Amino acid sequence: MKRTALITGITGQDGSYLAEWLLSQGYQVHGMMRRTSSVNLERIEHLQDKIQLHFGDLLDQHSLTRLVAKVRPTEVYNLAAQSFVPTSWEQPIFTAEATGLGVTRLLDAIREVDPQIRFYQASSSEMYGKVHETPQRETTLLHPRSPYGVAKVYGHYITINYRESYGLFACSGILFNHESPRRGLEFVTRKISHAVAKISLGQQSELRLGNLEAKRDWGFAGDYVRAMWLMLQQPEADDFVVGTGETHTVREFVQIAFDHVGLDWKKYVVVDPAFYRPAEVDLLLADPAKAREKLGWVPECGFEQLVREMVEADVERLGGKSQPALRRAA
């Protein structure tokens, strides 16, 4: 029997890579998206004849229950959220509703329709916030430093609660930063790669950034969706940290990106206090030992390769000359 997956947030970076992976594994893939005035299907344009799309909203319980009953998936991947940290300061209530309570609504839809459905919740390293130990693992104390992080903590614990209270096969993947050429322009990594491409082509003169010393554990999104899938193939539901186990500063990301196009980053980067967070998260570093041992998961794309591929993709998008040997699917 062909397995069926429902992906919320299928139009996003992770949703598009996950859809590709599940199709390669022989799944029938359904995606949920919000009905808005401007639906952006750019990331899944190449998949539209292979997947089925439905309208639904994490703020609307009825739409979720109806969708789960209609699709009858064997697996549900909840990737939808208000996922941009700076926006969570401007819209904390909406972030709590979508990123936090939205998880409860979806879990309850599964509980009502078919408790045998396997559920994946996209948790986040932002839940660690003010870190209490380094590296961070599944047992590390959570101390979020943004409304987004707080909402993700709620979603994480309600997933555990439904697993323990109702016996649902419900997993959380605590994913550290994962990037790709499909990353939104509002995220710092894509902001950098896009600006570097424009500067190299003479279309921009400077790049304004906040804290260059902020450290992150950055990986390739295409690697991380495999970990999501592996979690739902296990005999028992559990939570896993997913990351590279390496940390790099924003400064390193900038340097590699500018080096790739043969430019000195110091001539173009301006540190602007306006881009500092109200409460900064300084060091996020994963301990992915459990995922390695229990899931057999290891990342395949290294940090420098990731940065170069993101710059290459943006150079090509802007009409410049790319180096195809470096390119993955953008």
LOTIVEX-233577 format. One record per residue (C-alpha): residue in three letters; x, y negated, z; residue number from 1. Coordinates in nm, 4 decimals, padded with zeros to 6 digits, m for minus. Example, Ala and Ser with C-alpha at 12.3 -4.5 7.8 and 13.67 -1.06 7.14 Angstrom:
<donus>
+-----+----------+----------+----------+-----+
! res !     east !    north !       up !   n !
+-----+----------+----------+----------+-----+
! ALA !  01.2300 !  00.4500 !  00.7800 !   1 !
! SER !  01.3670 !  00.1060 !  00.7140 !   2 !
+-----+----------+----------+----------+-----+
</donus>
This chain:
<donus>
+-----+----------+----------+----------+-----+
! res !     east !    north !       up !   n !
+-----+----------+----------+----------+-----+
! MET !  00.0000 !  00.0000 !  00.0000 !   1 !
! LYS !  00.1337 ! m00.3396 ! m00.1019 !   2 !
! ARG !  00.2112 ! m00.5642 !  00.1937 !   3 !
! THR !  00.0582 ! m00.9108 !  00.2054 !   4 !
! ALA !  00.2182 ! m01.2176 !  00.3628 !   5 !
! LEU !  00.0633 ! m01.5530 !  00.4484 !   6 !
! ILE !  00.3079 ! m01.8440 !  00.4774 !   7 !
! THR !  00.1993 ! m02.1733 !  00.6312 !   8 !
! GLY !  00.4175 ! m02.4596 !  00.5103 !   9 !
! ILE !  00.4947 ! m02.2746 !  00.1857 !  10 !
! THR !  00.5662 ! m02.6027 !  00.0030 !  11 !
! GLY !  00.8572 ! m02.6823 !  00.2351 !  12 !
! GLN !  01.2221 ! m02.5821 !  00.2139 !  13 !
! ASP !  01.1913 ! m02.2631 !  00.4199 !  14 !
! GLY !  00.8534 ! m02.1704 !  00.2755 !  15 !
! SER !  00.9847 ! m02.1727 ! m00.0802 !  16 !
! TYR !  01.2891 ! m01.9573 !  00.0011 !  17 !
! LEU !  01.0783 ! m01.7190 !  00.2093 !  18 !
! ALA !  00.8249 ! m01.6818 ! m00.0736 !  19 !
! GLU !  01.1077 ! m01.5915 ! m00.3124 !  20 !
! TRP !  01.2477 ! m01.3358 ! m00.0679 !  21 !
! LEU !  00.9108 ! m01.1710 !  00.0022 !  22 !
! LEU !  00.8313 ! m01.1488 ! m00.3689 !  23 !
! SER !  01.1668 ! m00.9757 ! m00.4201 !  24 !
! GLN !  01.0595 ! m00.7250 ! m00.1522 !  25 !
! GLY !  00.7368 ! m00.6464 ! m00.3363 !  26 !
! TYR !  00.4922 ! m00.8479 ! m00.1237 !  27 !
! GLN !  00.1747 ! m01.0166 ! m00.2356 !  28 !
! VAL !  00.2392 ! m01.3740 ! m00.1197 !  29 !
! HIS ! m00.0225 ! m01.6275 ! m00.0112 !  30 !
! GLY !  00.0601 ! m01.9812 !  00.0966 !  31 !
! MET ! m00.1287 ! m02.2372 !  00.3015 !  32 !
! MET ! m00.1009 ! m02.6089 !  00.2394 !  33 !
! ARG ! m00.2831 ! m02.9144 !  00.3644 !  34 !
! ARG ! m00.5307 ! m03.0908 !  00.1394 !  35 !
! THR ! m00.3732 ! m03.4343 !  00.0921 !  36 !
! SER ! m00.3943 ! m03.7054 ! m00.1709 !  37 !
! SER ! m00.0491 ! m03.6168 ! m00.3001 !  38 !
! VAL !  00.0338 ! m03.2452 ! m00.2778 !  39 !
! ASN !  00.4020 ! m03.1850 ! m00.3563 !  40 !
! LEU !  00.4561 ! m02.8467 ! m00.5215 !  41 !
! GLU !  00.8059 ! m02.9216 ! m00.6499 !  42 !
! ARG !  00.9806 ! m02.6537 ! m00.4422 !  43 !
! ILE !  00.7437 ! m02.3742 ! m00.5484 !  44 !
! GLU !  00.6715 ! m02.4851 ! m00.9045 !  45 !
! HIS !  00.8673 ! m02.1891 ! m01.0424 !  46 !
! LEU !  00.6611 ! m01.9471 ! m00.8296 !  47 !
! GLN !  00.3075 ! m02.0707 ! m00.8948 !  48 !
! ASP !  00.2119 ! m01.7852 ! m01.1271 !  49 !
! LYS !  00.3369 ! m01.5295 ! m00.8707 !  50 !
! ILE !  00.1733 ! m01.6564 ! m00.5503 !  51 !
! GLN ! m00.1751 ! m01.7597 ! m00.4361 !  52 !
! LEU ! m00.2234 ! m02.0974 ! m00.2693 !  53 !
! HIS ! m00.4982 ! m02.1920 ! m00.0240 !  54 !
! PHE ! m00.5948 ! m02.5067 !  00.1621 !  55 !
! GLY ! m00.5864 ! m02.4996 !  00.5417 !  56 !
! ASP ! m00.4811 ! m02.7178 !  00.8323 !  57 !
! LEU ! m00.3142 ! m02.6427 !  01.1646 !  58 !
! LEU ! m00.5427 ! m02.9063 !  01.3174 !  59 !
! ASP ! m00.8570 ! m02.7224 !  01.2041 !  60 !
! GLN ! m00.9295 ! m02.3940 !  01.3856 !  61 !
! HIS ! m01.2113 ! m02.2948 !  01.1487 !  62 !
! SER ! m00.9957 ! m02.3308 !  00.8367 !  63 !
! LEU ! m00.7287 ! m02.1036 !  00.9880 !  64 !
! THR ! m00.9708 ! m01.8320 !  01.0983 !  65 !
! ARG ! m01.1446 ! m01.8398 !  00.7608 !  66 !
! LEU ! m00.8131 ! m01.8184 !  00.5748 !  67 !
! VAL ! m00.6781 ! m01.5258 !  00.7786 !  68 !
! ALA ! m01.0089 ! m01.3413 !  00.7287 !  69 !
! LYS ! m00.9987 ! m01.4079 !  00.3539 !  70 !
! VAL ! m00.6351 ! m01.3097 !  00.2927 !  71 !
! ARG ! m00.6142 ! m01.0260 !  00.5498 !  72 !
! PRO ! m00.2336 ! m01.0473 !  00.5631 !  73 !
! THR ! m00.0093 ! m00.7855 !  00.7178 !  74 !
! GLU !  00.2356 ! m01.0619 !  00.8165 !  75 !
! VAL !  00.1911 ! m01.4325 !  00.8941 !  76 !
! TYR !  00.4856 ! m01.6740 !  00.8933 !  77 !
! ASN !  00.4074 ! m02.0058 !  01.0626 !  78 !
! LEU !  00.6515 ! m02.2544 !  00.9102 !  79 !
! ALA !  00.4121 ! m02.5515 !  00.8964 !  80 !
! ALA !  00.4721 ! m02.8369 !  01.1400 !  81 !
! GLN !  00.5397 ! m03.2057 !  01.1724 !  82 !
! SER !  00.9081 ! m03.1204 !  01.1503 !  83 !
! PHE !  01.0948 ! m03.4515 !  01.1348 !  84 !
! VAL !  01.2385 ! m03.5538 !  01.4725 !  85 !
! PRO !  01.2376 ! m03.9361 !  01.4192 !  86 !
! THR !  00.8713 ! m03.9223 !  01.3112 !  87 !
! SER !  00.7863 ! m03.7417 !  01.6335 !  88 !
! TRP !  00.8780 ! m04.0566 !  01.8280 !  89 !
! GLU !  00.6404 ! m04.2627 !  01.6116 !  90 !
! GLN !  00.3613 ! m03.9999 !  01.6075 !  91 !
! PRO !  00.3981 ! m03.7993 !  01.9306 !  92 !
! ILE !  00.0279 ! m03.7045 !  01.9580 !  93 !
! PHE !  00.0036 ! m03.5796 !  01.6001 !  94 !
! THR !  00.3319 ! m03.3897 !  01.6473 !  95 !
! ALA !  00.1926 ! m03.2222 !  01.9610 !  96 !
! GLU ! m00.1295 ! m03.1283 !  01.7794 !  97 !
! ALA !  00.0338 ! m02.9837 !  01.4669 !  98 !
! THR !  00.3652 ! m02.8495 !  01.5911 !  99 !
! GLY !  00.2409 ! m02.7339 !  01.9328 ! 100 !
! LEU ! m00.1333 ! m02.6670 !  01.9463 ! 101 !
! GLY ! m00.1381 ! m02.5608 !  01.5813 ! 102 !
! VAL !  00.0486 ! m02.2455 !  01.6852 ! 103 !
! THR ! m00.2272 ! m02.1592 !  01.9361 ! 104 !
! ARG ! m00.4965 ! m02.2077 !  01.6730 ! 105 !
! LEU ! m00.3196 ! m01.9742 !  01.4313 ! 106 !
! LEU ! m00.2492 ! m01.7104 !  01.6973 ! 107 !
! ASP ! m00.6122 ! m01.7219 !  01.8038 ! 108 !
! ALA ! m00.7256 ! m01.6763 !  01.4440 ! 109 !
! ILE ! m00.5072 ! m01.3653 !  01.4219 ! 110 !
! ARG ! m00.6396 ! m01.2350 !  01.7547 ! 111 !
! GLU ! m00.9985 ! m01.2786 !  01.6363 ! 112 !
! VAL ! m00.9593 ! m01.1422 !  01.2840 ! 113 !
! ASP ! m00.7009 ! m00.8631 !  01.3177 ! 114 !
! PRO ! m00.4657 ! m00.8215 !  01.6168 ! 115 !
! GLN ! m00.2499 ! m00.5843 !  01.4095 ! 116 !
! ILE ! m00.1177 ! m00.8726 !  01.1980 ! 117 !
! ARG !  00.2498 ! m00.9412 !  01.2658 ! 118 !
! PHE !  00.3278 ! m01.3064 !  01.3420 ! 119 !
! TYR !  00.6441 ! m01.5132 !  01.3065 ! 120 !
! GLN !  00.6767 ! m01.8527 !  01.4777 ! 121 !
! ALA !  00.9402 ! m02.0989 !  01.3586 ! 122 !
! SER !  01.0992 ! m02.2146 !  01.6832 ! 123 !
! SER !  01.3876 ! m02.4612 !  01.6795 ! 124 !
! SER !  01.7274 ! m02.5273 !  01.8327 ! 125 !
! GLU !  01.5891 ! m02.8740 !  01.9160 ! 126 !
! MET !  01.4191 ! m02.6996 !  02.2096 ! 127 !
! TYR !  01.7601 ! m02.6833 !  02.3818 ! 128 !
! GLY !  01.8056 ! m03.0619 !  02.3585 ! 129 !
! LYS !  02.0173 ! m03.1546 !  02.6594 ! 130 !
! VAL !  02.2075 ! m02.8294 !  02.6537 ! 131 !
! HIS !  02.2628 ! m02.6362 !  02.9754 ! 132 !
! GLU !  02.5184 ! m02.3932 !  02.8300 ! 133 !
! THR !  02.7214 ! m02.3601 !  02.5137 ! 134 !
! PRO !  02.6701 ! m02.1665 !  02.2949 ! 135 !
! GLN !  02.2936 ! m02.1382 !  02.3245 ! 136 !
! ARG !  02.1285 ! m01.7966 !  02.3338 ! 137 !
! GLU !  01.7787 ! m01.6570 !  02.3856 ! 138 !
! THR !  01.8035 ! m01.6924 !  02.7638 ! 139 !
! THR !  01.9392 ! m02.0512 !  02.7693 ! 140 !
! LEU !  01.7248 ! m02.3016 !  02.9613 ! 141 !
! LEU !  01.5143 ! m02.5215 !  02.7320 ! 142 !
! HIS !  01.5436 ! m02.9000 !  02.7812 ! 143 !
! PRO !  01.3953 ! m03.0772 !  02.4755 ! 144 !
! ARG !  01.4887 ! m03.4387 !  02.4068 ! 145 !
! SER !  01.2185 ! m03.5450 !  02.1594 ! 146 !
! PRO !  00.8412 ! m03.5083 !  02.1189 ! 147 !
! TYR !  00.9197 ! m03.2643 !  01.8371 ! 148 !
! GLY !  01.1369 ! m03.0525 !  02.0674 ! 149 !
! VAL !  00.8693 ! m03.0558 !  02.3379 ! 150 !
! ALA !  00.6012 ! m02.9456 !  02.0885 ! 151 !
! LYS !  00.8265 ! m02.6647 !  01.9651 ! 152 !
! VAL !  00.8752 ! m02.5453 !  02.3250 ! 153 !
! TYR !  00.4968 ! m02.5233 !  02.3624 ! 154 !
! GLY !  00.4688 ! m02.3265 !  02.0371 ! 155 !
! HIS !  00.7500 ! m02.0966 !  02.1479 ! 156 !
! TYR !  00.5966 ! m02.0152 !  02.4852 ! 157 !
! ILE !  00.2411 ! m01.9758 !  02.3577 ! 158 !
! THR !  00.3763 ! m01.7182 !  02.1115 ! 159 !
! ILE !  00.5351 ! m01.5265 !  02.3993 ! 160 !
! ASN !  00.2124 ! m01.5667 !  02.5993 ! 161 !
! TYR ! m00.0058 ! m01.4151 !  02.3255 ! 162 !
! ARG !  00.2445 ! m01.1304 !  02.2860 ! 163 !
! GLU !  00.2360 ! m01.0531 !  02.6560 ! 164 !
! SER ! m00.1347 ! m01.1221 !  02.7154 ! 165 !
! TYR ! m00.2947 ! m00.9727 !  02.4047 ! 166 !
! GLY ! m00.0300 ! m00.7300 !  02.2803 ! 167 !
! LEU !  00.0165 ! m00.9138 !  01.9498 ! 168 !
! PHE !  00.3308 ! m00.8447 !  01.7484 ! 169 !
! ALA !  00.4439 ! m01.2082 !  01.7771 ! 170 !
! CYS !  00.8064 ! m01.3186 !  01.7351 ! 171 !
! SER !  00.9859 ! m01.6497 !  01.7604 ! 172 !
! GLY !  01.2977 ! m01.7270 !  01.5610 ! 173 !
! ILE !  01.4995 ! m01.9984 !  01.7330 ! 174 !
! LEU !  01.6577 ! m02.1308 !  01.4165 ! 175 !
! PHE !  01.9479 ! m02.3715 !  01.4260 ! 176 !
! ASN !  01.9856 ! m02.6338 !  01.1524 ! 177 !
! HIS !  01.9542 ! m02.4811 !  00.8080 ! 178 !
! GLU !  01.9895 ! m02.6823 !  00.4922 ! 179 !
! SER !  01.9777 ! m02.6459 !  00.1137 ! 180 !
! PRO !  01.9330 ! m02.8475 ! m00.2045 ! 181 !
! ARG !  01.5587 ! m02.8246 ! m00.1275 ! 182 !
! ARG !  01.5913 ! m03.0114 !  00.2021 ! 183 !
! GLY !  01.3764 ! m03.3250 !  00.2292 ! 184 !
! LEU !  01.5440 ! m03.6618 !  00.1757 ! 185 !
! GLU !  01.4469 ! m03.7711 !  00.5276 ! 186 !
! PHE !  01.6936 ! m03.5230 !  00.6814 ! 187 !
! VAL !  02.0482 ! m03.6449 !  00.7377 ! 188 !
! THR !  02.2182 ! m03.3678 !  00.5373 ! 189 !
! ARG !  02.0145 ! m03.4344 !  00.2236 ! 190 !
! LYS !  02.0376 ! m03.8096 !  00.2841 ! 191 !
! ILE !  02.4163 ! m03.7653 !  00.2700 ! 192 !
! SER !  02.4306 ! m03.5365 ! m00.0348 ! 193 !
! HIS !  02.1860 ! m03.7547 ! m00.2296 ! 194 !
! ALA !  02.3722 ! m04.0765 ! m00.1420 ! 195 !
! VAL !  02.7101 ! m03.9231 ! m00.2308 ! 196 !
! ALA !  02.5724 ! m03.8184 ! m00.5694 ! 197 !
! LYS !  02.4327 ! m04.1685 ! m00.6318 ! 198 !
! ILE !  02.7570 ! m04.3372 ! m00.5208 ! 199 !
! SER !  02.9625 ! m04.1078 ! m00.7455 ! 200 !
! LEU !  02.7399 ! m04.2063 ! m01.0390 ! 201 !
! GLY !  02.7582 ! m04.5793 ! m00.9598 ! 202 !
! GLN !  02.3928 ! m04.5975 ! m00.8541 ! 203 !
! GLN !  02.4515 ! m04.6857 ! m00.4860 ! 204 !
! SER !  02.7222 ! m04.8778 ! m00.2998 ! 205 !
! GLU !  02.7046 ! m04.7593 !  00.0629 ! 206 !
! LEU !  02.5657 ! m04.4965 !  00.2982 ! 207 !
! ARG !  02.4311 ! m04.6053 !  00.6376 ! 208 !
! LEU !  02.4355 ! m04.3410 !  00.9121 ! 209 !
! GLY !  02.3958 ! m04.3174 !  01.2900 ! 210 !
! ASN !  02.6029 ! m04.0980 !  01.5226 ! 211 !
! LEU !  02.8869 ! m03.9438 !  01.3190 ! 212 !
! GLU !  03.0021 ! m03.7389 !  01.6185 ! 213 !
! ALA !  02.6753 ! m03.5485 !  01.6636 ! 214 !
! LYS !  02.7499 ! m03.1777 !  01.6259 ! 215 !
! ARG !  02.5255 ! m02.9164 !  01.4684 ! 216 !
! ASP !  02.5332 ! m02.5513 !  01.3743 ! 217 !
! TRP !  02.4465 ! m02.5767 !  01.0030 ! 218 !
! GLY !  02.3595 ! m02.2829 !  00.7788 ! 219 !
! PHE !  02.1930 ! m02.2115 !  00.4441 ! 220 !
! ALA !  01.8121 ! m02.1869 !  00.4518 ! 221 !
! GLY !  01.8117 ! m01.8983 !  00.2036 ! 222 !
! ASP !  02.0070 ! m01.6897 !  00.4548 ! 223 !
! TYR !  01.7769 ! m01.7780 !  00.7433 ! 224 !
! VAL !  01.4510 ! m01.6644 !  00.5818 ! 225 !
! ARG !  01.5944 ! m01.3116 !  00.5668 ! 226 !
! ALA !  01.6249 ! m01.3229 !  00.9456 ! 227 !
! MET !  01.2565 ! m01.4221 !  00.9746 ! 228 !
! TRP !  01.1551 ! m01.1220 !  00.7685 ! 229 !
! LEU !  01.3836 ! m00.8836 !  00.9568 ! 230 !
! MET !  01.2210 ! m00.9842 !  01.2882 ! 231 !
! LEU !  00.8832 ! m00.8608 !  01.1647 ! 232 !
! GLN !  01.0291 ! m00.5263 !  01.0495 ! 233 !
! GLN !  01.1425 ! m00.4235 !  01.3987 ! 234 !
! PRO !  00.9671 ! m00.1568 !  01.6109 ! 235 !
! GLU !  00.8970 ! m00.4121 !  01.8864 ! 236 !
! ALA !  00.8360 ! m00.7870 !  01.8815 ! 237 !
! ASP !  01.1159 ! m01.0011 !  02.0224 ! 238 !
! ASP !  01.2702 ! m01.3488 !  01.9960 ! 239 !
! PHE !  01.6018 ! m01.4208 !  01.8275 ! 240 !
! VAL !  01.8490 ! m01.7076 !  01.7972 ! 241 !
! VAL !  01.9540 ! m01.7557 !  01.4343 ! 242 !
! GLY !  02.2625 ! m01.9618 !  01.3515 ! 243 !
! THR !  02.6196 ! m01.9403 !  01.2260 ! 244 !
! GLY !  02.7988 ! m01.9668 !  01.5616 ! 245 !
! GLU !  03.0069 ! m02.2552 !  01.4195 ! 246 !
! THR !  02.9668 ! m02.6234 !  01.4944 ! 247 !
! HIS !  03.0462 ! m02.9198 !  01.2699 ! 248 !
! THR !  03.0064 ! m03.2948 !  01.3093 ! 249 !
! VAL !  02.8132 ! m03.5262 !  01.0810 ! 250 !
! ARG !  03.1548 ! m03.6775 !  01.0043 ! 251 !
! GLU !  03.2790 ! m03.3422 !  00.8688 ! 252 !
! PHE !  02.9694 ! m03.3081 !  00.6522 ! 253 !
! VAL !  03.0283 ! m03.6572 !  00.5132 ! 254 !
! GLN !  03.3980 ! m03.5949 !  00.4468 ! 255 !
! ILE !  03.3411 ! m03.2676 !  00.2577 ! 256 !
! ALA !  03.0600 ! m03.4246 !  00.0541 ! 257 !
! PHE !  03.2690 ! m03.7265 ! m00.0532 ! 258 !
! ASP !  03.5786 ! m03.5131 ! m00.1107 ! 259 !
! HIS !  03.3773 ! m03.3016 ! m00.3526 ! 260 !
! VAL !  03.3242 ! m03.6012 ! m00.5820 ! 261 !
! GLY !  03.6785 ! m03.7325 ! m00.5288 ! 262 !
! LEU !  03.5917 ! m04.0344 ! m00.3117 ! 263 !
! ASP !  03.7179 ! m04.1643 !  00.0257 ! 264 !
! TRP !  03.4148 ! m04.1633 !  00.2569 ! 265 !
! LYS !  03.5567 ! m04.4426 !  00.4752 ! 266 !
! LYS !  03.5072 ! m04.6887 !  00.1913 ! 267 !
! TYR !  03.1339 ! m04.6232 !  00.1673 ! 268 !
! VAL !  02.9951 ! m04.5164 !  00.5068 ! 269 !
! VAL !  02.8546 ! m04.7775 !  00.7467 ! 270 !
! VAL !  02.7639 ! m04.6753 !  01.1022 ! 271 !
! ASP !  02.4301 ! m04.8370 !  01.1838 ! 272 !
! PRO !  02.2959 ! m04.8250 !  01.5442 ! 273 !
! ALA !  01.9431 ! m04.8335 !  01.4004 ! 274 !
! PHE !  01.9852 ! m04.4667 !  01.3109 ! 275 !
! TYR !  02.0753 ! m04.3509 !  01.6617 ! 276 !
! ARG !  01.8095 ! m04.1442 !  01.8410 ! 277 !
! PRO !  01.6446 ! m04.2755 !  02.1618 ! 278 !
! ALA !  01.7750 ! m03.9590 !  02.3347 ! 279 !
! GLU !  02.0615 ! m03.7983 !  02.1456 ! 280 !
! VAL !  02.1224 ! m03.4266 !  02.1143 ! 281 !
! ASP !  02.5001 ! m03.4057 !  02.1047 ! 282 !
! LEU !  02.5982 ! m03.0407 !  02.0653 ! 283 !
! LEU !  02.3939 ! m02.7495 !  01.9327 ! 284 !
! LEU !  02.5790 ! m02.4216 !  01.8809 ! 285 !
! ALA !  02.4143 ! m02.0825 !  01.8349 ! 286 !
! ASP !  02.5116 ! m01.7501 !  01.9814 ! 287 !
! PRO !  02.3596 ! m01.5219 !  01.7144 ! 288 !
! ALA !  02.4956 ! m01.1994 !  01.8702 ! 289 !
! LYS !  02.1509 ! m01.0501 !  01.9321 ! 290 !
! ALA !  02.0383 ! m01.1118 !  01.5723 ! 291 !
! ARG !  02.3617 ! m00.9599 !  01.4453 ! 292 !
! GLU !  02.3350 ! m00.6513 !  01.6646 ! 293 !
! LYS !  01.9595 ! m00.5803 !  01.6519 ! 294 !
! LEU !  01.8645 ! m00.7167 !  01.3085 ! 295 !
! GLY !  02.1945 ! m00.6587 !  01.1286 ! 296 !
! TRP !  02.1737 ! m01.0210 !  01.0105 ! 297 !
! VAL !  02.4782 ! m01.2258 !  00.9143 ! 298 !
! PRO !  02.4839 ! m01.5511 !  00.7126 ! 299 !
! GLU !  02.6370 ! m01.5273 !  00.3665 ! 300 !
! CYS !  02.6882 ! m01.8952 !  00.2754 ! 301 !
! GLY !  02.9604 ! m02.0891 !  00.4606 ! 302 !
! PHE !  02.9450 ! m02.4530 !  00.5704 ! 303 !
! GLU !  03.1754 ! m02.6044 !  00.3057 ! 304 !
! GLN !  03.0059 ! m02.4111 !  00.0271 ! 305 !
! LEU !  02.6666 ! m02.5319 !  00.1484 ! 306 !
! VAL !  02.7735 ! m02.8988 !  00.1489 ! 307 !
! ARG !  02.9257 ! m02.8738 ! m00.1980 ! 308 !
! GLU !  02.6172 ! m02.7006 ! m00.3409 ! 309 !
! MET !  02.3890 ! m02.9684 ! m00.2005 ! 310 !
! VAL !  02.6004 ! m03.2453 ! m00.3578 ! 311 !
! GLU !  02.6147 ! m03.0558 ! m00.6896 ! 312 !
! ALA !  02.2377 ! m03.0151 ! m00.6986 ! 313 !
! ASP !  02.1831 ! m03.3865 ! m00.6363 ! 314 !
! VAL !  02.4410 ! m03.4878 ! m00.8976 ! 315 !
! GLU !  02.2564 ! m03.2728 ! m01.1514 ! 316 !
! ARG !  01.9148 ! m03.4083 ! m01.0493 ! 317 !
! LEU !  02.0418 ! m03.7620 ! m01.1073 ! 318 !
! GLY !  02.1682 ! m03.6763 ! m01.4538 ! 319 !
! GLY !  02.5361 ! m03.6337 ! m01.3737 ! 320 !
! LYS !  02.7679 ! m03.3542 ! m01.4783 ! 321 !
! SER !  02.7506 ! m03.0548 ! m01.2451 ! 322 !
! GLN !  02.9726 ! m02.7547 ! m01.1900 ! 323 !
! PRO !  02.7345 ! m02.4601 ! m01.2454 ! 324 !
! ALA !  02.9683 ! m02.2111 ! m01.0778 ! 325 !
! LEU !  02.8838 ! m02.3744 ! m00.7465 ! 326 !
! ARG !  02.5103 ! m02.3828 ! m00.7912 ! 327 !
! ARG !  02.2515 ! m02.1669 ! m00.6199 ! 328 !
! ALA !  01.8817 ! m02.2008 ! m00.6921 ! 329 !
! ALA !  01.7886 ! m02.5586 ! m00.6105 ! 330 !
+-----+----------+----------+----------+-----+
</donus>
